[in-house]
Amino acid sequence: MLTEWITAVILIIVVGYQGVFIFMQKRDFAKREQDLLNRVMSRNYETYVQGEKLMEPPRPLTAEEIYEMERERGIPI
């Protein structure tokens, strides 16, 4: 009786592991496929890179970056 329970638990663990592994593989494949489709659809690499930059959410600026942007650099010539 005990060996049947142990066997059932082990099989459930194996099925769960395989389910998670397949889910992760499908997710990675979808990302790779989307990336390849984007590359094919873009006219050239420059267009692809510009589109990729627009897809990324803008990150918040740090205090140092804001200071550097607002710092007065003199009269531009």
N, C-alpha and C positions, 0 to 999 in steps of 0.2 A: 504494500500500500504506500509506504513512504517513498519507495523508488519511483512509483508512478507519479507522485506529486513532484518529486525532484526533476524527473524527466519533463513533465509538463511546464514547470517554471523555466527550465533551461530552454525549451523550445520557444516559449513566449518571449524570452529575452533575445534569442537569436532573431526571431521575426521582427521584433521592435528595432533591433540594431540594423537589420537589412532595410527596414522601412525608412529609418532616418538617413542611412547612407544613400539610398536611391533618391530621396528628397533633395539631399545636398547636391548630388550629381545633376539632377534636373535643373536646379537653380543655377549652378555654374554653367551648364550648357546654354541655358536661356540668355545669360549675360554675354557669353562668348558669341552666340548667334546674333544677338542684337548689335554687338560691336562690329561684327563682320558685315552685317547689313548696312549699318551706318557708313562704313568705309566704302562699300560698293555704291551706295546712293550718292555719296558726295562726289562732286566733279573733280576735285583734286585734294591733295592732302591739306592744303591751307584751309579750304572750306571745312574739311572734317575737323581740324583742330579748333577753328573758331566756333563751330557748332558744339563741340565737346565742352568748350569753356562756358558757353551759355547754359548748358545743361547742369553744370555744377552750381549748387546754391552759394550765394556770396557769403564769405566768412566774415565775422565781425572783426573790425580793425582793433589792434592793440593801441594802448595809449602812446607808445613810442612811434607807431606808424602815423597816428593822427598828428603828433607833434611834428614829425618830419614833413608831412604834407602842408601843415599850416605855417611852418617856419619861413620867415622872410629871407629870401636869398639875394636881395639887391635888385637892381634894375636890369631886366633882361635886355640884351643887346641884339 
